[in-house]
């Protein structure tokens, strides 16, 4: 095998290794993004539940105030 051929093979191997590293990094970013999306969806669901709870409390407060007005 000639030195030039050996050097070409080494360069191809290095280029292939760089591509693999890029793909691994891209995969890690994708996984991080998917986890962030899932976390955001969970937080959104929790916020929605809190909002529903606050709306229910407001309605209860309005009912109490109406009863107080009626009784006074």
C-alpha positions, 0 to 999 in steps of 0.5 A, a space after each residue: 500500500 502506498 503512503 498516499 493511499 494510506 494517508 487517504 484512508 486515514 483522512 477518510 477515517 478521520 472524516 468519518 469519525 467527525 461525522 459520527 461525532 456530529 451525529 452523536 452530538 445531534 442525537 444528544 441535542 435531540 434527546 435534550 430537546 425532547 426532554 425539554 418539550 416533555 417537561 414543558 408539557 408537564 408544567 403546562 398541564 400542572 399550570 392548567 390544573 392550578 388555573 382550574 383550581 383558582 377558577 373554582 376558588 374564585 367561584 366559591 368566593 363569589 358564592 360566599 360573597 353573594 350569600 353574605 350580601 343576602 344575609 346582611 
